Amino acid sequence: MRRISERKTHSHYILSIFIIFITFIFDNAHSIRFPDRVAQPARDQSDQHHLQTAVFALGSFWRSEAVFGCLPGVVRTTVGYSGGSKPNPEYRSFGDHAESVQVEYDPRLIGFRELLDIFWSSHDPRQVYGQGPDVGNQYRSIIFVNGTEESRMASVSKEQEQTRSRSSIVTTQIQQLGTFHPAEPEHQV
């Protein structure tokens, strides 16, 4: 009788460990896919003043959001349209805009230079007007800059990327950020 009781206790112990392990795995998977849905520590208003914004276009905006959305120091991502002249672009009618992602980040945790490194490593900057199977003007590669320091850093990083890509031309554009138009709510994660 004692032996059966020991087996039962051992089985309960193993089952408990398994449940804790599965809970941990699913909790972490949720935070990777939906980083903005993970409970964030309360921020006071002074923290909000430190946040900066960067905008990148590197193919489909859902893919771009996935690339930047899980980075430590990135507070929020918003997908949308940038770089064109059409007022009020929409998913079915975006004109000459590129699908892009607006990255709101804390520069104390991640810098613009690091975001540029992620940008270059996350797509093929040599592919003209597209990324992988997504082909078209809306999928072109662009770094949108705000000010001369960002422009300088973007230019230097593009030159470095071109040095690594000797056999082909880096087609990434560097543009001053005009208006970022957030995409419709159903496109936001």
MIDOSE-1310 file (N, C-alpha, C; in nm, 2 decimals, decimal comma, always signed):
residues 189
mrri	+0,08/-0,12/+0,00/+0,00/+0,00/+0,00/+0,09/+0,13/+0,00; +0,19/+0,12/+0,08/+0,28/+0,23/+0,09/+0,35/+0,26/-0,05; +0,38/+0,16/-0,12/+0,44/+0,17/-0,25/+0,35/+0,24/-0,35; +0,22/+0,21/-0,35/+0,12/+0,27/-0,44/+0,11/+0,42/-0,40
serk	+0,11/+0,45/-0,28/+0,10/+0,59/-0,23/+0,23/+0,67/-0,28; +0,35/+0,61/-0,27/+0,47/+0,67/-0,32/+0,46/+0,70/-0,47; +0,41/+0,60/-0,55/+0,40/+0,62/-0,69/+0,30/+0,73/-0,72; +0,19/+0,74/-0,65/+0,09/+0,84/-0,67/+0,15/+0,98/-0,64
thsh	+0,23/+0,99/-0,53/+0,29/+1,12/-0,50/+0,39/+1,16/-0,60; +0,47/+1,06/-0,65/+0,57/+1,09/-0,75/+0,50/+1,13/-0,88; +0,39/+1,07/-0,92/+0,31/+1,11/-1,04/+0,26/+1,25/-1,03; +0,21/+1,28/-0,91/+0,16/+1,42/-0,89/+0,27/+1,52/-0,90
yils	+0,39/+1,48/-0,85/+0,50/+1,57/-0,85/+0,54/+1,60/-1,00; +0,55/+1,49/-1,08/+0,59/+1,50/-1,22/+0,48/+1,58/-1,30; +0,36/+1,56/-1,27/+0,25/+1,63/-1,34/+0,25/+1,78/-1,30; +0,28/+1,81/-1,18/+0,29/+1,95/-1,14/+0,41/+2,02/-1,21
ifii	+0,52/+1,96/-1,22/+0,64/+2,01/-1,29/+0,60/+2,04/-1,43; +0,53/+1,94/-1,50/+0,49/+1,95/-1,64/+0,40/+2,07/-1,66; +0,30/+2,09/-1,57/+0,21/+2,20/-1,58/+0,28/+2,33/-1,57; +0,37/+2,34/-1,47/+0,44/+2,47/-1,46/+0,53/+2,49/-1,58
fitf	+0,59/+2,39/-1,63/+0,67/+2,41/-1,75/+0,59/+2,46/-1,87; +0,48/+2,39/-1,90/+0,39/+2,43/-2,01/+0,34/+2,57/-1,99; +0,30/+2,61/-1,87/+0,25/+2,75/-1,84/+0,36/+2,85/-1,87; +0,48/+2,82/-1,83/+0,60/+2,91/-1,86/+0,62/+2,92/-2,01
ifdn	+0,61/+2,81/-2,09/+0,63/+2,81/-2,23/+0,53/+2,90/-2,30; +0,40/+2,88/-2,27/+0,29/+2,95/-2,33/+0,30/+3,10/-2,29; +0,33/+3,13/-2,17/+0,34/+3,27/-2,12/+0,45/+3,34/-2,20; +0,56/+3,28/-2,22/+0,67/+3,34/-2,30/+0,63/+3,35/-2,44
ahsi	+0,57/+3,25/-2,50/+0,53/+3,26/-2,64/+0,43/+3,37/-2,66; +0,34/+3,39/-2,57/+0,25/+3,50/-2,58/+0,32/+3,64/-2,58; +0,42/+3,65/-2,50/+0,49/+3,78/-2,49/+0,58/+3,81/-2,61; +0,62/+3,70/-2,68/+0,70/+3,72/-2,80/+0,61/+3,77/-2,91
rfpd	+0,49/+3,71/-2,93/+0,40/+3,74/-3,04/+0,33/+3,87/-3,01; +0,29/+3,90/-2,89/+0,21/+4,01/-2,86/+0,28/+4,10/-2,75; +0,40/+4,16/-2,78/+0,48/+4,22/-2,67/+0,40/+4,34/-2,61; +0,31/+4,41/-2,69/+0,24/+4,52/-2,63/+0,13/+4,48/-2,54
rvaq	+0,09/+4,35/-2,54/-0,01/+4,30/-2,45/+0,04/+4,24/-2,32; +0,17/+4,23/-2,31/+0,23/+4,19/-2,18/+0,22/+4,30/-2,08; +0,18/+4,27/-1,96/+0,17/+4,37/-1,86/+0,30/+4,45/-1,84; +0,29/+4,58/-1,87/+0,41/+4,66/-1,86/+0,41/+4,73/-1,72
pard	+0,53/+4,75/-1,66/+0,53/+4,82/-1,53/+0,47/+4,96/-1,55; +0,41/+5,01/-1,45/+0,35/+5,14/-1,46/+0,46/+5,25/-1,48; +0,43/+5,34/-1,58/+0,53/+5,44/-1,61/+0,47/+5,57/-1,57; +0,56/+5,65/-1,51/+0,51/+5,79/-1,48/+0,53/+5,87/-1,60
qsdq	+0,47/+5,99/-1,60/+0,47/+6,07/-1,72/+0,61/+6,12/-1,76; +0,71/+6,12/-1,67/+0,84/+6,16/-1,70/+0,91/+6,06/-1,79; +0,87/+5,93/-1,78/+0,93/+5,83/-1,87/+0,88/+5,85/-2,01; +0,76/+5,90/-2,03/+0,71/+5,92/-2,17/+0,79/+6,03/-2,24
hhlq	+0,85/+6,12/-2,17/+0,93/+6,23/-2,24/+1,06/+6,17/-2,30; +1,10/+6,06/-2,25/+1,23/+6,00/-2,30/+1,21/+5,92/-2,42; +1,09/+5,89/-2,46/+1,07/+5,80/-2,57/+1,09/+5,87/-2,71; +1,15/+5,80/-2,80/+1,17/+5,85/-2,94/+1,10/+5,76/-3,04
tavf	+1,09/+5,81/-3,16/+1,02/+5,74/-3,26/+1,11/+5,72/-3,39; +1,10/+5,61/-3,45/+1,17/+5,58/-3,57/+1,07/+5,51/-3,67; +1,08/+5,53/-3,80/+0,99/+5,47/-3,89/+1,08/+5,41/-4,00; +1,04/+5,28/-4,03/+1,12/+5,20/-4,13/+1,02/+5,13/-4,22
algs	+1,06/+5,11/-4,35/+0,98/+5,03/-4,44/+1,08/+4,92/-4,49; +1,04/+4,80/-4,47/+1,12/+4,69/-4,52/+1,03/+4,57/-4,56; +0,94/+4,60/-4,64/+0,85/+4,49/-4,69/+0,71/+4,51/-4,63; +0,64/+4,40/-4,61/+0,51/+4,40/-4,55/+0,51/+4,46/-4,41
fwrs	+0,42/+4,54/-4,38/+0,42/+4,60/-4,25/+0,40/+4,51/-4,13; +0,33/+4,40/-4,16/+0,31/+4,30/-4,05/+0,45/+4,23/-4,02; +0,53/+4,20/-4,12/+0,66/+4,15/-4,10/+0,75/+4,25/-4,03; +0,74/+4,37/-4,07/+0,82/+4,48/-4,00/+0,78/+4,49/-3,86
eavf	+0,66/+4,49/-3,83/+0,61/+4,50/-3,69/+0,66/+4,38/-3,61; +0,66/+4,26/-3,66/+0,71/+4,15/-3,59/+0,86/+4,16/-3,56; +0,94/+4,21/-3,65/+1,08/+4,23/-3,64/+1,11/+4,32/-3,52; +1,05/+4,44/-3,51/+1,08/+4,54/-3,41/+1,00/+4,52/-3,29
gclp	+0,88/+4,47/-3,30/+0,79/+4,46/-3,18/+0,84/+4,38/-3,06; +0,93/+4,29/-3,08/+0,97/+4,21/-2,97/+1,10/+4,25/-2,91; +1,16/+4,36/-2,95/+1,29/+4,41/-2,90/+1,28/+4,47/-2,77; +1,37/+4,44/-2,67/+1,38/+4,51/-2,55/+1,40/+4,66/-2,57
gvvr	+1,32/+4,74/-2,51/+1,34/+4,89/-2,52/+1,24/+4,94/-2,62; +1,17/+4,86/-2,70/+1,07/+4,90/-2,79/+0,94/+4,90/-2,71; +0,87/+5,01/-2,70/+0,75/+5,03/-2,62/+0,63/+5,00/-2,70; +0,63/+5,04/-2,82/+0,51/+5,02/-2,91/+0,55/+5,03/-3,05
ttvg	+0,47/+4,95/-3,13/+0,49/+4,96/-3,28/+0,35/+4,99/-3,34; +0,35/+5,06/-3,44/+0,22/+5,09/-3,52/+0,25/+5,07/-3,66; +0,17/+4,99/-3,73/+0,19/+4,98/-3,88/+0,12/+5,08/-3,95; +0,17/+5,12/-4,07/+0,10/+5,23/-4,14/+0,17/+5,25/-4,28
ysgg	+0,15/+5,37/-4,33/+0,20/+5,41/-4,46/+0,28/+5,54/-4,45; +0,39/+5,54/-4,53/+0,48/+5,66/-4,53/+0,54/+5,68/-4,66; +0,60/+5,80/-4,68/+0,68/+5,82/-4,80/+0,61/+5,85/-4,93; +0,48/+5,87/-4,92/+0,40/+5,91/-5,04/+0,33/+6,04/-5,03
skpn	+0,26/+6,07/-5,14/+0,19/+6,20/-5,14/+0,04/+6,19/-5,13; -0,02/+6,07/-5,13/-0,16/+6,06/-5,13/-0,21/+6,09/-4,98; -0,31/+6,18/-4,97/-0,36/+6,21/-4,84/-0,45/+6,09/-4,80; -0,45/+6,06/-4,67/-0,53/+5,96/-4,61/-0,52/+5,82/-4,68
peyr	-0,41/+5,76/-4,69/-0,40/+5,63/-4,76/-0,47/+5,52/-4,67; -0,51/+5,42/-4,74/-0,58/+5,31/-4,68/-0,52/+5,18/-4,74; -0,54/+5,07/-4,68/-0,49/+4,94/-4,73/-0,52/+4,91/-4,87; -0,64/+4,94/-4,91/-0,68/+4,91/-5,05/-0,65/+5,03/-5,15
sfgd	-0,61/+5,14/-5,09/-0,58/+5,26/-5,17/-0,47/+5,34/-5,11; -0,35/+5,30/-5,12/-0,24/+5,37/-5,05/-0,16/+5,46/-5,14; -0,19/+5,46/-5,27/-0,11/+5,55/-5,36/+0,03/+5,51/-5,37; +0,12/+5,61/-5,35/+0,26/+5,59/-5,37/+0,33/+5,57/-5,23
haes	+0,26/+5,54/-5,13/+0,32/+5,52/-5,00/+0,38/+5,38/-4,99; +0,47/+5,37/-4,89/+0,53/+5,23/-4,86/+0,47/+5,18/-4,73; +0,44/+5,05/-4,72/+0,40/+5,00/-4,59/+0,52/+5,01/-4,50; +0,49/+5,06/-4,38/+0,60/+5,09/-4,29/+0,56/+5,06/-4,14
vqve	+0,65/+5,07/-4,05/+0,63/+5,05/-3,91/+0,69/+5,17/-3,83; +0,61/+5,22/-3,74/+0,66/+5,33/-3,65/+0,70/+5,26/-3,52; +0,82/+5,28/-3,48/+0,87/+5,22/-3,36/+0,89/+5,32/-3,26; +0,82/+5,31/-3,15/+0,84/+5,40/-3,03/+0,93/+5,33/-2,93
ydpr	+1,04/+5,39/-2,90/+1,14/+5,32/-2,82/+1,20/+5,41/-2,71; +1,26/+5,35/-2,61/+1,33/+5,42/-2,51/+1,48/+5,42/-2,54; +1,53/+5,53/-2,57/+1,68/+5,54/-2,61/+1,77/+5,50/-2,50; +1,72/+5,49/-2,38/+1,81/+5,45/-2,27/+1,83/+5,30/-2,27
ligf	+1,74/+5,23/-2,35/+1,75/+5,08/-2,35/+1,79/+5,03/-2,49; +1,76/+5,10/-2,60/+1,80/+5,07/-2,73/+1,81/+5,20/-2,81; +1,91/+5,20/-2,89/+1,94/+5,33/-2,97/+1,90/+5,32/-3,11; +1,90/+5,43/-3,18/+1,86/+5,44/-3,32/+1,96/+5,35/-3,40
rell	+2,09/+5,36/-3,37/+2,19/+5,28/-3,44/+2,16/+5,13/-3,43; +2,12/+5,08/-3,31/+2,08/+4,94/-3,30/+1,96/+4,91/-3,38; +1,86/+5,00/-3,38/+1,75/+4,98/-3,47/+1,79/+4,97/-3,62; +1,88/+5,05/-3,66/+1,94/+5,04/-3,79/+2,00/+4,90/-3,82
difw	+2,07/+4,85/-3,72/+2,13/+4,72/-3,74/+2,03/+4,61/-3,76; +1,92/+4,62/-3,68/+1,81/+4,53/-3,69/+1,74/+4,54/-3,83; +1,72/+4,67/-3,87/+1,67/+4,69/-4,00/+1,75/+4,62/-4,11; +1,88/+4,64/-4,12/+1,96/+4,58/-4,22/+1,96/+4,43/-4,22
sshd	+1,96/+4,37/-4,10/+1,97/+4,23/-4,09/+1,83/+4,16/-4,11; +1,73/+4,23/-4,12/+1,59/+4,18/-4,13/+1,53/+4,17/-4,26; +1,60/+4,22/-4,36/+1,55/+4,21/-4,50/+1,66/+4,22/-4,60; +1,63/+4,21/-4,73/+1,73/+4,21/-4,83/+1,72/+4,35/-4,90
prqv	+1,81/+4,44/-4,86/+1,81/+4,58/-4,91/+1,85/+4,59/-5,05; +1,89/+4,48/-5,12/+1,93/+4,48/-5,26/+1,81/+4,45/-5,35; +1,70/+4,40/-5,29/+1,59/+4,36/-5,38/+1,51/+4,49/-5,41; +1,49/+4,51/-5,54/+1,42/+4,63/-5,59/+1,27/+4,62/-5,57
ygqg	+1,21/+4,71/-5,51/+1,06/+4,72/-5,49/+1,00/+4,59/-5,45; +1,05/+4,54/-5,34/+0,98/+4,42/-5,28/+1,07/+4,35/-5,18; +1,01/+4,25/-5,11/+1,08/+4,17/-5,02/+1,03/+4,03/-5,03; +1,12/+3,94/-5,08/+1,07/+3,80/-5,09/+0,96/+3,79/-5,19
pdvg	+0,85/+3,73/-5,15/+0,74/+3,71/-5,25/+0,65/+3,84/-5,26; +0,67/+3,93/-5,17/+0,59/+4,06/-5,17/+0,66/+4,15/-5,27; +0,60/+4,17/-5,38/+0,66/+4,26/-5,48/+0,57/+4,38/-5,51; +0,63/+4,49/-5,52/+0,56/+4,61/-5,55/+0,62/+4,73/-5,49
nqyr	+0,58/+4,85/-5,54/+0,64/+4,98/-5,49/+0,61/+4,99/-5,34; +0,50/+4,94/-5,29/+0,46/+4,96/-5,14/+0,56/+4,88/-5,05; +0,64/+4,79/-5,11/+0,72/+4,70/-5,03/+0,87/+4,75/-5,03; +0,90/+4,87/-5,08/+1,04/+4,91/-5,10/+1,10/+4,93/-4,96
siif	+1,23/+4,94/-4,97/+1,31/+4,95/-4,84/+1,35/+5,10/-4,82; +1,30/+5,15/-4,71/+1,33/+5,30/-4,68/+1,36/+5,31/-4,53; +1,45/+5,40/-4,50/+1,48/+5,45/-4,36/+1,42/+5,59/-4,36; +1,32/+5,62/-4,28/+1,27/+5,75/-4,26/+1,34/+5,82/-4,15
vngt	+1,40/+5,94/-4,17/+1,48/+6,00/-4,07/+1,41/+6,13/-4,03; +1,44/+6,17/-3,90/+1,40/+6,29/-3,84/+1,52/+6,37/-3,80; +1,57/+6,46/-3,88/+1,68/+6,54/-3,84/+1,81/+6,50/-3,89; +1,91/+6,58/-3,87/+2,04/+6,56/-3,94/+2,12/+6,45/-3,87
eesr	+2,11/+6,43/-3,74/+2,18/+6,32/-3,68/+2,13/+6,18/-3,72; +2,00/+6,16/-3,73/+1,95/+6,04/-3,78/+1,98/+6,02/-3,93; +1,98/+6,13/-4,00/+2,02/+6,12/-4,14/+2,16/+6,08/-4,16; +2,25/+6,13/-4,08/+2,39/+6,10/-4,08/+2,41/+5,95/-4,05
masv	+2,35/+5,90/-3,94/+2,36/+5,76/-3,90/+2,31/+5,67/-4,00; +2,19/+5,71/-4,06/+2,14/+5,62/-4,17/+2,23/+5,61/-4,29; +2,29/+5,73/-4,33/+2,38/+5,73/-4,44/+2,50/+5,64/-4,42; +2,56/+5,66/-4,30/+2,68/+5,58/-4,26/+2,64/+5,43/-4,26
skeq	+2,53/+5,39/-4,21/+2,49/+5,25/-4,20/+2,46/+5,20/-4,34; +2,41/+5,28/-4,43/+2,39/+5,24/-4,57/+2,52/+5,21/-4,64; +2,62/+5,30/-4,62/+2,75/+5,29/-4,68/+2,81/+5,16/-4,63; +2,80/+5,13/-4,50/+2,85/+5,00/-4,44/+2,79/+4,88/-4,51
eqtr	+2,66/+4,89/-4,52/+2,58/+4,78/-4,59/+2,63/+4,76/-4,73; +2,65/+4,87/-4,80/+2,69/+4,86/-4,94/+2,83/+4,80/-4,95; +2,92/+4,83/-4,85/+3,05/+4,77/-4,85/+3,04/+4,61/-4,83; +2,94/+4,57/-4,75/+2,92/+4,42/-4,74/+2,86/+4,36/-4,86
srss	+2,79/+4,44/-4,94/+2,72/+4,39/-5,06/+2,79/+4,44/-5,18; +2,91/+4,41/-5,20/+2,99/+4,46/-5,31/+2,93/+4,42/-5,45; +2,88/+4,30/-5,46/+2,83/+4,25/-5,59/+2,70/+4,31/-5,64; +2,63/+4,37/-5,55/+2,50/+4,43/-5,59/+2,47/+4,56/-5,52
ivtt	+2,38/+4,64/-5,57/+2,36/+4,78/-5,52/+2,25/+4,77/-5,41; +2,28/+4,84/-5,30/+2,18/+4,85/-5,19/+2,07/+4,96/-5,24; +1,95/+4,92/-5,25/+1,85/+5,00/-5,31/+1,77/+5,08/-5,20; +1,80/+5,06/-5,08/+1,73/+5,13/-4,97/+1,74/+5,28/-4,99
qiqq	+1,63/+5,35/-4,97/+1,62/+5,49/-4,98/+1,63/+5,55/-4,83; +1,68/+5,67/-4,82/+1,68/+5,74/-4,70/+1,60/+5,87/-4,73; +1,49/+5,89/-4,65/+1,40/+6,00/-4,67/+1,37/+6,07/-4,54; +1,35/+6,20/-4,55/+1,30/+6,27/-4,44/+1,15/+6,22/-4,41
lgtf	+1,12/+6,20/-4,29/+0,99/+6,16/-4,25/+0,89/+6,27/-4,27; +0,79/+6,25/-4,35/+0,68/+6,35/-4,36/+0,58/+6,31/-4,26; +0,47/+6,26/-4,31/+0,36/+6,22/-4,22/+0,35/+6,07/-4,22; +0,34/+6,01/-4,10/+0,32/+5,87/-4,09/+0,17/+5,85/-4,07
hpae	+0,11/+5,77/-4,16/-0,03/+5,75/-4,15/-0,06/+5,61/-4,09; -0,11/+5,60/-3,97/-0,14/+5,47/-3,91/-0,24/+5,39/-4,00; -0,21/+5,26/-4,01/-0,30/+5,17/-4,09/-0,43/+5,16/-4,01; -0,53/+5,10/-4,07/-0,66/+5,07/-4,01/-0,64/+4,98/-3,89
pehq	-0,73/+4,99/-3,79/-0,72/+4,92/-3,67/-0,71/+4,77/-3,69; -0,77/+4,71/-3,79/-0,76/+4,57/-3,81/-0,62/+4,52/-3,85; -0,54/+4,61/-3,89/-0,40/+4,58/-3,92/-0,30/+4,59/-3,81; -0,35/+4,65/-3,70/-0,26/+4,66/-3,58/-0,26/+4,54/-3,50
v	-0,15/+4,50/-3,44/-0,14/+4,38/-3,36/-0,18/+4,42/-3,22
